[in-house]
Structure formats: C-alpha cells, structure tokens
Amino acid sequence: MITDLKLLAEHPSPSLLFFVDEIKHNIDTCLSWVGNQPERLRMHVKTHKCPEVVKIQLAKGLTKHKAATIAEAEMLAMCGAPDVFIAYPMVGPNLKRLANLIRKYAGTKFSVSVDHPEAAAMLGNTMTKEGLTLEVLLDLDMGFKRTGFPVEAAALDLYRTLASTKGIKAVGFQTYDGHNQLEHHADRLAELDRVWSQIMEMRATLEKSGIAVPKIISGGTPTFILYSKLNVPGLECSPGTLTLHDFGYGNRYTELKPFKYGAGLLTRVISKQGANGITVDLGYKAVSGDQPPGKRCIFPYNPEFEFVGHSEEHLMLKHPNPEKFNLGDSILAVPVHICPTSALHRHAIAIANNQVIGKWEIVGRDRDLGC
Ligand SMILES: Cc1ncc(COP(=O)(O)O)c(C=O)c1O
C-alpha cells in the first residue's frame, strides 16, 4: 500500500490506485493455496478488468481465466490468454458476437456456461451455422439462485443434451456458490458438503455411462480455501476478488489474513463545514454504492472518520479534529467492494515500490471492445 501520499500530489482525485507489489503477492498467495499448481487456478478478471494484471498472471504461469462479459473475454484474448471461460449465459446478439470472437482470436480457446436446454440449442445452432464447435460447462446452482440448473437428476439429462448437441462439446460443470458467505470455516464447509457429494455422484454417473466430465470450475473467494483443499481431478478454483482483495472480504474472513490490499482510492478534502464536518471527493460514482451507506470504504490512515452522508460526487464525514486537515489534503481509502468500484474508473494509477509506474487502463469496463 502507498505510505506517502505526497507521491500523488500531481494526480487528480478521485482516482483508483493499484498497488502492484501487493497484487503480485496476492496472486502468489493464491498459487500457494493450490500447491503452486497454476493449472488448478482460473482467476476471475471481473475484479480488475485490466490487461496489465492479466499479463502479471500469465507471467506467473496462470493460463486459465474466467470472465463475466464478452468484453472481458475479448480483453483476455487481446492479452494472449490461451484459455478463457465465460461464466455467463450467451443469448441474443451475444451468440454471434461470441462466434466472431472465437474466429478472431484463434490462439484463445473459449468456453461458456449453459444452464438451460434452450440455451444449448441456441448455442449449438449458432456454432454449427458458423462452422465452429464451442466447449460448454453445465452451470449448476449450488443454492445461490442466480443462474444454474438445480443439482437434481434432471441435470444429468441436460448434460447428456449438451454432450450430444452439434456445435457444442460438454467439458464439465461450473459450480459457483456466491451465497456461501458463512463467516466460520466449519459452517461454510458444511454448506459446501451439503451439495458437493451430489455433484460428485452426478459426475460418476455420467462417466460410468461413457460421458466425460473432465473439469469442474468452482467457487469465488469465500470458498476458495475449501476447494483448494479438495483432491478432485480437473477441479479449478475461480476466486476473483483476491487478486486485489478488499475490506469487505478481508474484514469477514480470518483465513484471508495473508492477503494484502492491492487497490485503493485517492480522495481529497474539498470542503470543511460546521463543527466537525469534512467533505471529500469520493462520491458513489468513484466508490461503489452497492454496499450500505457508511459501509462503502475505510480509511486505513484515518480510522477516526465517521460517516455522515454520501452523494454522487461527495462523501461527507465527521472528524474529532478537523483542524488537522486542509483543503486539498490527500486521503487514502480502501473500498469495501473492489469489483464494482474498479469498473467506475477508466484508469488505475499503478504504484510499485512507492513509485508511480504507470496508468493502467481498466479496459474490460467497457461493454463492447468492438470485436
Ligand atoms: C461465476 C463467478 N465466479 C467467480 C467469481 C469470483 O468470486 P469472488 O469475487 O468472491 O472472488 C464470481 C464473482 O461474482 C462469479 O460470479
């Protein structure tokens, strides 16, 4: 993390900051959790959406990535990422966009999640028409109820459909358990176990009948530690947030102590009013408003700040000694939820070894990179 904010005197606020040494440390720590076997990691890029971070991952041998949007997938392909899984249902014009993307980046192998027979048919038709075959993973709902087919017998039929549909090739399951945020390790493990044995049974049933289920892509940050300890062939762990880490997860899970904040926000005092009031330029257009007001960022060097109010361009705070601050003073904030926060910024100021080393574009924040 940056220790001397004077370094940023010439940089505008509010700005997103990437702490490159900490990002490398976090990626190394993720790797160490999977026994330094990069093939067991498929980190989600939704957190940073940034080619320079992808290049750091590639240099460390991480060749598998997860994306939520076609734009993120295109950003990955532009970086030369060889294996990109789009964990998002493809419908409407995205079907043809995906086919164009596959054709344009022959050096990248793409795959997508599917959770419905209609989706399988649409993908199969599009790929067949385009003369392509696309790898697909059956998205199983672990209880999050966002996307995914329920973990029940009918899921076997859907997998068999995926395996027999022209234009697509079934290569496994995705199990994303975003609902499993239980704070205590044992509770989280119990919730995972509730469904995991059924998933293993489904895999065994399919394989016994000659239908391969070579990979299973599982989890985010809270369940990473659980999946990292499972000895299951073809299992890939897919945390995203841990690349940058944030206060939301860091404050909740003691297991995440080894991770460091890889992102921050530069904000400045823009107004002082009343007895204790300080206003900074960190509105919810610069730090994500998806968390409750007052719980959207922390101030690691100024923990005495108390929340008063939040608007588009302003964050109103109270401080016991406001006279300590001058208009224009720089303040460091750390977001509670980094993924939607990084998407609010066109660039991040990249800092390594207490030096600004560049301005890194958050390329994947755009919806369409023109593929
Ligand atoms: C499908 C999927 N996989 C992986 C992740 C990464 O999860 P986390 O942000 O908890 O690391 C997400 C995050 O939303 C996701 O939607």
The ligand as a Gaussian input file, in Angstrom:
#p B3LYP/6-31G(d) Opt

LIG

0 1
 C      -19.288000     -17.070000     -11.599000
 C      -18.315000     -16.397000     -10.682000
 N      -17.155000     -17.000000     -10.425000
 C      -16.221000     -16.452000      -9.620000
 C      -16.454000     -15.227000      -9.016000
 C      -15.401000     -14.631000      -8.113000
 O      -15.866000     -14.514000      -6.826000
 P      -15.172000     -13.579000      -5.728000
 O      -15.412000     -12.173000      -6.156000
 O      -15.847000     -13.946000      -4.469000
 O      -13.732000     -13.908000      -5.733000
 C      -17.663000     -14.553000      -9.248000
 C      -17.953000     -13.264000      -8.621000
 O      -19.001000     -12.699000      -8.695000
 C      -18.620000     -15.153000     -10.109000
 O      -19.771000     -14.560000     -10.392000

